[in-house]
Amino acid sequence: MIQTANLGFPRIGARRELKKATEGYWKGDLTAEELLEEGRKLRARHWQLQKEAGIQVIPSNDFSFYDQVLDAAAMVGAVPDGYDWSGGPVSLDSYFAMARGTRGRAGGDLQALEMTKWFDTNYHYMVPEFTRDQAFALSSTKPIDEFREAKELGIHTRPVLIGPVSFLLLGKSKEEAFDPLTLLSGLIPVYVEVLKQLAAEGADWVQIDEPCLALDLGDAAHDAFRSAYAELARADTGVRLMLTSYFAELGDNQGMALGLPVDGLHLDLVRAPNQLGEVLVQAQRDLVLSLGVIDGRNVWRSDLPAILERIEPVVAERGSDNLVVATSCSLLHVPVDLELETELDPELKSWLAFATQKIDEVAILGRALNEGRAAVEEQLAASADAAAARRTSPKIHDTAVKERVDAVTPAMARRAHGFAERRQAQRELLELPAFPTTTIGSFPQTQEVRRARADHAKGVMDDAAYRDFLRHETEAAVQRQERMGLDVLVHGEFERNDMVQYFGEQLSGYAFTRHGWVQSFGSRYVRPPILYGDVARPRPMTVDWSSYAQSLTDKPMKGMLTGPVTLLQWSFVRDDQPREQTCRQIALALRDEVSDLERAGIRIIQIDEPAFREGLPLRRADWQDYLEWAVDCFRLSSSVVADETQIHTHMCYSEFNDIIDSIADMDADVISIETARSKMELLEAFTTYRYPNEIGPGVYDIHAPRCPSVEEMADLLARARERLAPDQIWVNPDCGLKTRSWEEVDPALTNMVKAAEQLRAGGN
């Protein structure tokens, strides 16, 4: 009998219950026990939902109050010094201190751990830190506790663990010339202990996630995998291991993975469908193969008959006892329940499936394979009808958009002159001081701002009143910036709900949900738009607000746009044409907006691309093609302006060393990057490469609720001075400030300006 499995369920709750609970705890409105109880309720609800849908292999320990990698660090006791932990169980406050930093409540003033993107998704994980003398010990029994919790509810689960090799590879060394993989022998005993405790509780299988199998790995990593799993096998833990990889093909890791002493292997057959044939040839007959055929990363409804056409021959050849049909990866990356979307266009809604519906799709496939297609004839017919309707719908195709893309020439993606000539023209026009100060774009979305937006959406506040409110907030933000002494101002983006949604709502080809939330990090959730059709800009999107803000000050006002790659990457993108084609459509729409901003007198335009590196394929062999079209799309959107107009871009947490040539090819006049948590380490790529344009290395970590001192930011700028020429450096926060409060932002930005003034006073 073929089993049905899910690799993970969204932890946030259909109505964002987890966000409300965690933020309530952080504010002191909830006790620790009340927070833990909310977690228990969510887990029980999600387990029961999967059981009732007909899923036989239900995950546990896929829930987290913040991040699954941080959970793994707590489990093995990888807690750096200073987080109020000296052994034993890791407390909630120590856990959240690592995630968010501290400002009093957990004792002291500490920075959070570094945060970075989870492979090529828009999820962020907390980066574990390791030292040469790192000791590991079981310090959180969360996997065992949650397995027992499900068992008490009458639900037998398959616990999920981040695998030991990926855990080390995803971390970072705090010391030079030190490879975290050398810590493996000390880490494995903790995993052995966890597995044995799970077995004692009645677990028979454990899902052990090794997502780094999707990456290009060297001999050292291959040796680490062989050593780790040989040791786990020798330990005779009493549970069977399902080795899980996702997001890309196993590629040259395939032979090594198939040789490991594990009982099952999961394949992502959505991202890498072609790997199945080779695996079937090479895999031992008794190896349980988990076929990840339901897309865990996008919202499109599956064509179930087409999937059956692919896997029915596998069942016929291999038999059903050692096969599992499953999601391609955890459903963490999709919204919870489509049924909450009562306002979506019915035709579009019929093409979609969120986590709850994807669970149903897995169950339907299981029944079809076990009982025959006739058992689910109606469901299969509905799936086929939806797929056919989507392919032929006129809502998807716009001939004018396609013709415009076809007419693009190489010259359209080139500025008129090189950076040196542009820089001179911009300096004469803007007359900025050395080490100019600015922010990344957004200012605090206060309770009043959120309430006004909600009232306007409900019709409680009419258009005129809402516009007056936004004008008042914008004017106040401009005045604050002038008092602080910032050199280049922003309008604050109070009219914007989200940096992608705001633009998508004004572009054709996009649709939006009311409850389609997914977790980006911690309690930061986003609602990615659904990019279902050809994209065009019917009218200007930002010109009025940028022009109004500029009218309030004599200082330069930045026009703020989200770039084409990020608008693509942070959406649920149509899968019926190449992503490159869709990105070019977006770039042309933005090109029109950039032109209109310049025509309105905006001389600094920031086109944010925080998702640029995140879009990079996981396999290096695929990089060049992506980088060529991604850079070309950015330049297509930005190169329409005159030399005097300064183009900025911003990028989030990224390692730039391996793509620095492409970053330079984007040819932005100024790039701002997040460097505060890494203490300027991320500047090394720009230094080694001798990046020619200007750079704003972030000196204020906006993801932590703390105010950095003047001295701290001055120290970071001094480090930047060691790596960059003085006339290259801008001074700015790491990212936008919408999630912070004015009580946090005012002193932090005031300190930032003082740090820049100190740098200027140093004779530069």
Sequence and secondary structure as in RCSB ss.txt:
>XXXX:A:sequence
MIQTANLGFPRIGARRELKKATEGYWKGDLTAEELLEEGRKLRARHWQLQKEAGIQVIPSNDFSFYDQVLDAAAM
VGAVPDGYDWSGGPVSLDSYFAMARGTRGRAGGDLQALEMTKWFDTNYHYMVPEFTRDQAFALSSTKPIDEFREA
KELGIHTRPVLIGPVSFLLLGKSKEEAFDPLTLLSGLIPVYVEVLKQLAAEGADWVQIDEPCLALDLGDAAHDAF
RSAYAELARADTGVRLMLTSYFAELGDNQGMALGLPVDGLHLDLVRAPNQLGEVLVQAQRDLVLSLGVIDGRNVW
RSDLPAILERIEPVVAERGSDNLVVATSCSLLHVPVDLELETELDPELKSWLAFATQKIDEVAILGRALNEGRAA
VEEQLAASADAAAARRTSPKIHDTAVKERVDAVTPAMARRAHGFAERRQAQRELLELPAFPTTTIGSFPQTQEVR
RARADHAKGVMDDAAYRDFLRHETEAAVQRQERMGLDVLVHGEFERNDMVQYFGEQLSGYAFTRHGWVQSFGSRY
VRPPILYGDVARPRPMTVDWSSYAQSLTDKPMKGMLTGPVTLLQWSFVRDDQPREQTCRQIALALRDEVSDLERA
GIRIIQIDEPAFREGLPLRRADWQDYLEWAVDCFRLSSSVVADETQIHTHMCYSEFNDIIDSIADMDADVISIET
ARSKMELLEAFTTYRYPNEIGPGVYDIHAPRCPSVEEMADLLARARERLAPDQIWVNPDCGLKTRSWEEVDPALT
NMVKAAEQLRAGGN
>XXXX:A:secstr
  EEE S   SS TT HHHHHHHHHHHTSS HHHHHHHHHHHHHHHHHHHHHHT SBEEES   SS HHHHHHHH
HT   TTSS  SSS  HHHHHHHHH  SSTTSS      EEE TTSS EEE  EE TT        HHHHHHHHH
HHTT  EEEEEE HHHHHHHSEESSTT  GGGGHHHHHHHHHHHHHHHHHHT  EEEEE GGGGS   HHHHHHH
HHHHHHHHHTT SSEEEEE  SS  GGGHHHHHTSS SEEEEETTT TTHHHHHHHHS TTSEEEEEEE SS  B
   HHHHHHHHHHHHHHH STTEEEEESS GGGS S GGG  SS HHHHTTB  HHHHHHHHHHHHHHHHH GGG
GHHHHHHHHHHHHHHHH TTS  HHHHHHHHT  GGGGS SS HHHHHHHHHHHH   SS B   SB    HHHH
HHHHHHHHTSS HHHHHHHHHHHHHHHHHHHHHHT SSB  B TT S TTHHHHTTSEEEE  SS  EEEETTEE
E   EEEEEEE SS SSHHHHHHHHHT SS BEEEEE HHHHHHTSEE SSS HHHHHHHHHHHHHHHHHHHHHT
T  EEEEE TTTTTTS SSGGGHHHHHHHHHHHHHHHHTTS TTSEEEEEE S   GGGHHHHHHT  SEEEE  
TTTTTGGGHHHHHHT  SEEEEB S TTSS    HHHHHHHHHHHHHHS GGGB BB SS  TTS HHHHHHHHH
HHHHHHHHHHHTT 
